[in-house]
């Protein structure tokens, strides 16, 4: 078994496999180490959704109709107010797919272009020499093996098995995800008891409850999902309130899946000497939906380009050589995601009455802004929109449809979000300026009070 590569990627999920494929197409000697057997990768979560425009954007052939991989394609979805009486059409398409067949297809692409995939291989630790990363130590077939490389990539998911062990001098935050840093998601695969009666079809979301009802591939069935920070118990409690509020047709539960997804800002730097993190290990998810597959492919595209250029110079890849990955990501998608992460609590964690008012007045929750968030990852607030928001909020206060506390929270989140976006767009192009940038960013996030908002949303 070959044990020396230019790049070692730990984790054969959607992030690690896609990055390996991109590097292999450049002729890079790259290997992916995956702890699961090949046939088991992706089996924990059966169904996932991919933006329909993502296939062209990321150079991935779309799944063919009639294959086990593709379930359905929907050109638009629906978002509902807290009481379910107001529906907004989101004109943005999604492919509803099965994860395991998709990954098997991606494995074939990567191998065909020269990547090495090693399954049933559990990485134990990073291998250092003279305090520098030179590879990893992994368990394969009951034996400990040293894999040597010029760059180690942590794509191990929410566990971030490598990132959390880095020494402080690497300049990459080593936080582990706390309960308030993740969305605890419960998926119920259901079948409608009376399929001939009206029921939900397509993609549907209720942002107040953080609930959704989407296709799942079952005849006359759907996925009823709920996501909440803190715990699975909290998610279950909110689901009970949701089903007491929204009139759902009778259904039977076929199976239940559980999982977590990061819901916090990413590390301020993804890179160190001979190190990079991507995917859930880097907390790359869309703030408004929690979906991370296509979100992290953007980071992978940037990383593949920078890595390819740096490898040509020889030797272990340095933090300075990898730094352009940070710069390119945070100047664009990273800045947009940061702004949304600061904006959303002010709008999504109001009372049910207040959320309904936002829907009626079209404040953030309108077809244009919701479509833009999915497509462009940002809310563009021109003078006209700002005046509309201010006027509607004042009227809401006067008519007691909105509390002063919530007004302050909404306006604070919008104001701080703008400052955070500008700060990320000015991410330093050199490592020497990074500490000062981090100091300012840390204070901005404290002002956003993001963790407080997500930990203690109002009850219905």
C-alpha positions in Angstrom: 0.0 0.0 0.0 1.4 3.4 -1.0 1.9 5.6 2.0 3.4 8.9 0.5 1.3 11.5 -1.2 1.3 15.2 -1.9 -2.0 15.7 -0.2 -3.8 13.5 2.4 -7.5 14.2 3.0 -9.1 12.7 6.1 -12.8 12.0 5.4 -14.5 10.8 2.2 -17.7 12.8 2.6 -19.0 15.3 0.1 -16.2 17.8 1.0 -13.2 15.5 1.1 -14.1 13.5 -2.0 -14.9 16.6 -4.1 -11.6 18.3 -3.1 -9.7 15.1 -3.9 -11.3 14.9 -7.3 -10.4 18.5 -8.1 -6.8 17.9 -7.1 -6.5 14.7 -9.0 -7.7 16.4 -12.1 -4.7 18.7 -11.8 -2.4 15.7 -11.6 -1.8 16.0 -7.8 -0.9 12.8 -6.0 -3.8 12.8 -3.5 -5.3 10.2 -1.1 -8.4 10.1 1.0 -8.4 8.2 4.2 -11.9 7.2 5.3 -12.8 5.3 8.5 -15.9 3.6 7.1 -16.1 0.8 4.6 -16.8 2.0 1.1 -20.3 0.6 1.0 -21.2 2.3 4.3 -20.1 5.9 3.5 -23.1 8.1 3.4 -25.5 5.5 4.8 -26.2 7.4 8.1 -28.2 10.1 6.2 -30.3 8.8 3.3 -31.6 12.0 1.6 -30.0 15.3 1.0 -30.7 18.3 -1.3 -28.4 20.0 -3.8 -29.0 23.4 -5.4 -29.9 22.6 -9.0 -27.6 25.3 -10.3 -24.7 23.8 -8.3 -23.9 21.1 -10.9 -22.8 23.5 -13.5 -21.2 25.8 -11.0 -19.0 23.0 -9.5 -18.5 20.9 -12.6 -20.4 17.9 -11.4 -22.5 15.9 -13.9 -26.1 16.0 -12.6 -27.7 12.7 -11.7 -29.7 10.9 -14.4 -33.4 10.5 -14.2 -34.4 6.9 -13.3 -31.3 6.2 -11.3 -31.3 5.4 -7.5 -29.4 8.6 -6.9 -32.1 11.0 -8.0 -35.4 11.3 -6.2 -37.1 14.4 -7.6 -36.3 17.9 -9.0 -38.3 20.9 -7.8 -37.9 24.3 -9.4 -39.3 26.2 -6.4 -40.3 25.8 -2.8 -42.6 27.4 -0.2 -41.9 29.2 3.1 -44.6 29.7 5.6 -45.3 32.1 8.5 -45.4 30.9 12.1 -49.1 30.1 12.0 -49.0 28.7 8.4 -51.5 31.2 7.0 -49.0 33.1 4.8 -47.0 31.2 2.1 -44.1 32.7 0.2 -42.8 31.1 -3.1 -39.0 30.7 -3.2 -38.1 30.5 -6.9 -35.0 28.4 -6.5 -34.5 24.8 -7.7 -33.3 21.8 -5.7 -32.4 18.2 -6.7 -33.6 15.8 -4.0 -31.1 13.0 -3.9 -29.8 9.9 -2.1 -26.4 10.5 -0.4 -24.8 7.1 -0.6 -25.3 6.6 -4.4 -24.1 10.2 -5.0 -20.9 9.6 -3.0 -20.3 6.3 -4.9 -20.5 8.2 -8.1 -18.1 10.8 -6.8 -15.7 8.1 -5.7 -15.6 6.8 -9.2 -14.9 10.2 -10.6 -12.0 10.8 -8.2 -10.4 7.4 -8.8 -10.8 7.7 -12.6 -8.7 10.9 -12.4 -6.0 9.4 -10.3 -7.0 9.9 -6.6 -6.4 7.1 -4.1 -9.2 6.2 -1.8 -8.4 4.1 1.3 -11.4 2.9 3.2 -11.7 1.3 6.7 -8.8 3.4 7.7 -9.1 5.3 11.0 -6.8 8.2 11.5 -5.4 8.2 15.0 -3.2 11.4 15.1 -1.2 13.9 13.2 2.4 12.9 12.6 4.9 15.7 13.5 8.7 16.0 12.9 10.5 18.9 14.5 7.1 20.3 15.4 6.0 20.3 11.8 3.2 18.3 10.2 4.5 15.6 7.9 1.6 13.2 7.8 -0.8 11.2 9.9 -0.8 7.9 11.8 -3.7 5.6 10.9 -5.1 2.2 11.7 -5.6 0.0 8.7 -6.3 -3.8 8.8 -5.3 -3.9 12.5 -1.9 -2.3 11.9 -0.6 1.2 12.6 0.6 2.9 9.4 2.4 6.2 8.8 1.1 8.2 5.9 3.4 11.0 4.8 2.4 14.1 2.9 3.0 17.7 2.2 -0.5 18.8 3.2 -3.0 17.3 5.6 -6.7 18.2 5.1 -9.3 17.7 7.8 -12.6 16.8 6.2 -13.7 14.6 9.1 -17.0 16.4 9.7 -18.3 17.8 12.9 -15.8 15.8 15.0 -13.0 17.8 13.4 -10.6 15.1 14.6 -7.5 16.8 13.4 -8.3 20.5 13.8 -9.1 20.3 17.5 -5.7 18.7 18.2 -3.5 21.4 16.6 -1.0 23.3 18.8 -1.7 27.0 19.4 1.2 28.1 17.1 -0.6 26.8 14.1 -3.0 29.8 14.3 -6.2 27.7 13.7 -8.9 27.7 16.3 -9.3 24.4 18.0 -12.8 24.8 19.5 -15.1 21.8 19.7 -18.8 22.2 18.9 -20.8 22.8 22.0 -24.6 22.1 22.1 -25.4 25.8 21.3 -23.1 25.6 18.3 -25.0 23.0 16.3 -28.5 22.3 15.1 -29.9 19.0 16.4 -31.9 17.7 13.5 -34.5 15.0 13.6 -35.8 13.6 10.3 -39.0 11.6 10.3 -39.7 9.7 7.1 -43.5 9.6 6.9 -46.2 8.2 4.7 -49.5 10.0 4.3 -52.3 7.9 5.8 -54.8 9.3 3.2 -52.6 10.0 0.1 -55.7 10.9 -2.0 -56.4 13.8 0.3 -54.5 17.2 0.0 -51.0 17.1 1.6 -47.7 18.9 1.3 -45.7 18.3 -1.8 -42.3 19.7 -2.9 -40.0 21.6 -0.5 -41.7 23.4 2.4 -40.2 25.4 5.3 -41.4 27.0 8.5 -38.6 29.2 9.8 -40.2 30.1 13.1 -40.1 26.4 14.2 -37.1 25.6 12.0 -39.2 22.8 10.5 -39.5 21.5 7.0 -41.4 18.9 4.9 -39.6 17.7 1.8 -39.6 14.8 -0.6 -37.9 11.6 0.5 -38.5 9.1 -2.3 -41.2 7.1 -0.5 -44.4 6.6 -2.4 -47.0 9.0 -0.9 -44.4 10.0 1.6 -42.2 12.9 2.8 -39.5 13.9 5.3 -40.8 15.8 8.3 -37.8 17.5 9.8 -37.0 19.7 12.7 -33.8 21.4 13.8 -33.0 23.2 17.1 -29.9 24.3 18.9 -29.2 22.8 22.4 -30.5 19.2 22.3 -32.6 16.6 20.6 -35.1 16.9 23.5 -35.6 20.5 22.6 -36.1 19.6 19.0 -38.7 17.1 19.9 -40.5 19.6 22.1 -40.6 22.2 19.3 -41.9 19.6 16.9 -44.9 18.9 19.3 -45.7 22.6 19.2 -45.3 22.7 15.4 -47.8 19.9 14.9 -50.2 21.5 17.3 -50.0 24.7 15.3 -49.8 23.6 11.7 -52.6 21.4 10.3 -50.8 18.3 9.0 -52.7 15.5 7.2 -52.6 12.2 9.1 -49.3 10.3 8.6 -47.4 7.2 9.8 -43.7 7.2 10.7 -41.6 4.9 8.6 -38.2 5.6 10.2 -36.3 8.3 12.1 -32.8 9.7 11.5 -30.9 12.1 13.7 -27.8 14.2 13.1 -26.1 17.5 13.8 -24.9 20.4 11.6 -22.7 23.3 12.7 -24.5 26.6 13.3 -21.7 29.0 14.3 -19.1 31.1 12.6 -16.1 29.2 11.0 -12.6 29.4 12.4 -11.0 32.8 11.6 -8.4 30.8 9.6 -8.7 27.5 7.8 -5.0 27.0 7.3 -1.7 26.4 9.1 1.6 25.0 8.1 0.8 21.9 6.0 -2.8 22.0 7.3 -6.3 22.8 5.9 -9.8 22.2 7.2 -12.9 22.1 5.0 -16.6 21.0 5.3 -18.2 20.6 8.7 -14.8 20.5 10.3 -14.6 24.2 9.2 -18.2 24.9 10.1 -19.1 25.8 6.5 -22.9 25.8 6.3 -25.6 28.1 4.9 -26.8 30.1 7.9 -30.4 30.2 6.7 -30.8 26.5 6.0 -27.9 24.6 7.6 -27.1 22.9 4.3 -23.3 22.5 3.9 -22.7 20.4 0.9 -22.6 23.1 -1.8 -21.5 25.7 0.6 -18.2 24.0 1.3 -17.6 23.1 -2.4 -16.9 26.8 -2.9 -14.1 26.6 -0.4 -12.9 23.4 -2.0 -12.7 25.1 -5.4 -10.6 27.9 -4.0 -8.4 25.4 -2.0 -7.7 23.2 -5.1 -6.5 26.2 -7.1 -4.2 27.5 -4.3 -2.9 24.1 -3.4 -2.0 23.2 -7.0 0.0 26.4 -7.4 1.8 25.9 -4.0 2.7 22.3 -4.7 4.7 23.3 -7.8 7.1 25.2 -5.5 8.2 22.0 -3.7 8.5 21.2 0.0 5.8 21.2 2.8 3.1 23.7 2.2 3.4 26.7 4.5 0.7 28.8 6.2 1.8 31.7 4.0 1.4 29.7 0.8 -2.1 28.5 1.8 -3.2 31.9 3.1 -4.8 33.0 -0.2 -7.5 30.3 0.6 -8.6 32.4 3.6 -8.5 35.6 1.6 -10.5 34.4 -1.4 -13.1 32.7 0.7 -13.7 35.4 3.3 -13.7 38.2 0.8 -16.8 36.7 -0.9 -18.9 33.8 0.3 -17.4 34.0 3.8 -18.4 37.7 4.2 -21.9 37.0 3.0 -22.4 34.0 5.3 -21.1 36.0 8.2 -23.6 38.8 7.6 -26.5 36.3 7.3 -25.4 34.5 10.5 -25.6 37.9 12.3 -28.9 38.9 10.7 -31.0 35.8 11.0 -31.4 35.7 14.8 -32.9 39.1 14.8 -35.6 38.0 12.4 -36.0 34.3 13.1 -36.2 34.2 16.9 -39.1 36.5 17.4 -42.5 35.4 18.9 -45.0 33.8 16.6 -47.1 37.0 16.5 -44.0 39.0 15.5 -42.9 36.5 12.9 -46.4 36.6 11.3 -46.1 40.4 11.2 -42.7 40.2 9.4 -44.3 37.9 6.8 -47.4 40.1 6.3 -45.2 43.2 5.8 -42.6 41.3 3.7 -39.7 42.2 6.0 -36.9 39.8 5.0 -39.6 37.1 4.5 -40.7 37.8 0.9 -40.2 36.0 -2.3 -37.5 38.3 -3.6 -35.3 38.3 -0.5 -35.8 34.6 0.2 -34.9 33.7 -3.4 -31.8 36.0 -3.2 -30.6 34.4 0.0 -30.6 31.0 -1.7 -29.1 32.2 -4.9 -26.8 35.1 -3.8 -26.3 34.4 -0.1 -27.1 38.0 0.9 -29.9 40.4 1.5 -29.4 43.6 -0.4 -30.8 46.5 1.6 -31.2 49.6 -0.6 -32.6 52.8 0.7 -36.1 51.9 -0.3 -36.0 48.6 1.6 -34.6 50.2 4.6 -37.3 52.8 4.7 -39.9 50.1 4.3 -38.4 48.1 7.2 -38.3 51.2 9.4 -41.8 52.3 8.6 -43.2 48.8 9.1 -41.4 48.3 12.4 -42.6 51.7 13.7 -46.2 50.7 12.8 -45.7 47.4 14.4 -44.7 49.1 17.6 -47.6 51.5 17.6 -50.1 48.7 16.9 -48.5 46.4 19.5 -47.7 43.7 16.9 -44.0 44.1 17.6 -42.3 44.5 21.0 -39.6 47.1 21.7 -37.2 44.3 22.7 -37.6 42.6 19.3 -37.2 45.8 17.4 -33.9 46.5 19.2 -32.8 42.9 18.4 -33.7 43.1 14.8 -32.1 46.5 14.2 -29.0 45.5 16.1 -28.6 42.4 14.1 -29.0 44.2 10.8 -26.6 47.0 11.9 -23.9 44.6 13.2 -24.3 42.3 10.2 -23.3 45.2 7.9 -20.2 45.9 10.0 -19.3 42.2 10.1 -19.6 41.9 6.3 -17.4 44.8 5.6 -14.8 43.5 8.1 -14.7 40.1 6.4 -14.5 41.7 3.0 -11.3 43.4 4.3 -9.8 40.1 5.5 -6.0 40.6 5.6 -3.9 39.5 2.6 -0.9 38.8 4.8 -0.5 36.9 8.1 1.2 39.7 9.9 -2.1 41.8 9.9 -4.2 38.8 11.0 -4.0 39.2 14.9 -5.5 42.8 14.7 -8.2 41.6 12.3 -9.1 38.8 14.7 -9.3 41.2 17.7 -11.8 43.4 15.8 -13.8 40.4 14.5 -14.1 39.0 18.0 -15.6 42.2 19.3 -18.0 42.4 16.4 -19.3 38.9 17.1 -19.7 39.7 20.8 -21.9 42.7 19.7 -24.0 40.5 17.5 -24.8 38.4 20.6 -25.3 35.4 18.2 -25.0 32.7 20.8 -27.4 34.4 23.2 -30.0 34.7 20.5 -29.8 31.1 19.3 -29.7 29.7 22.8 -32.8 31.5 24.1 -35.3 32.1 21.4 -38.8 33.1 22.4 -41.3 30.3 22.9 -44.5 30.3 20.9 
